[in-house]
Amino acid sequence: MGKLKEYKHEVFVSILKEIRETQYWLNLLKDSGYISERLHGSLLLDCIELAKLINRIIFLTLVLALATTKTNFKKIK
């Protein structure tokens, strides 16, 4: 169980890093005039929504994995 949890954590961290980098580039594009404030705001909200979605998926996956592990452990006793 520990390795699965570590793997999911690493995946989550790497995805969040990618989202932060995307936000950085979006800010750079806006500040340099390549994209409008409106497009910037829309794309930034998309990044935030993706981060929330990914966070929820990983959280629920871990909860399910823990619940399954506890259920299997109770059956063994």
N, C-alpha and C positions, 0 to 999 in steps of 0.2 A: 504494500500500500504506500509506503514511503516514497518509493521511486516514482510511482504514478503521480503522486502529489507534487514532487519536485519537478517532474517533467511538465506538468500543467502550469506550475508556477513560472517556469522558464519560458514557456510558450507565451503566457500572459505578459510577462515582463518584456519580451521581445516585441510583441504586438504593440504594447503601449509606447515603446521607444519609437517604433515606426510611425505611430500616430503623432507623437510629439514632433518628430522630424517633419512630418507632413504639415503640421501647424506652423513650424518655423518657415518652411518654404512658402506657404500661403501668405504669411506675414511679409516675407521678403518680396513676393510678387505684388502684393498690394502696395507696399511702401515704395516700390520702384515704378508703379503705375501700369504694370502689365495686366492687372485685373482690377475691376471696380470694387468699391467698398461693398456693394450689394452682393456680388459674386463671392467675395471674400467671406462675408458673414454667413452666406448660405453654405459654403464649403466647410467653414469652421464648425458650424452646427452639425454637419454630417460627420465630421471627425469625432465630435463629442458623443453623438448618438452611437457611432460604431464602438467607441470605447465602453459606453454603458452596456451595449449589447454583448460584447465580448466578456466583460466583467460578469454579467449575469449568467452567461452560458457556463463559464468556468466555475462560478460559485455553485450553480445547481448541479453540475457534474460532480464536483467534490462532495456535495451533500449527499447525492445519490450513492456515490462510491462508499462514503462512510456509513450510510444506512445499510447498504448491502453487506459490508464487512461486519457490522455489529449483528445483523440478522444471522449471518453464517456462523459467527462466533457463538451466539446463543444456542444454535442447533448442535454445535459440537459438544457443548457442556452437557 
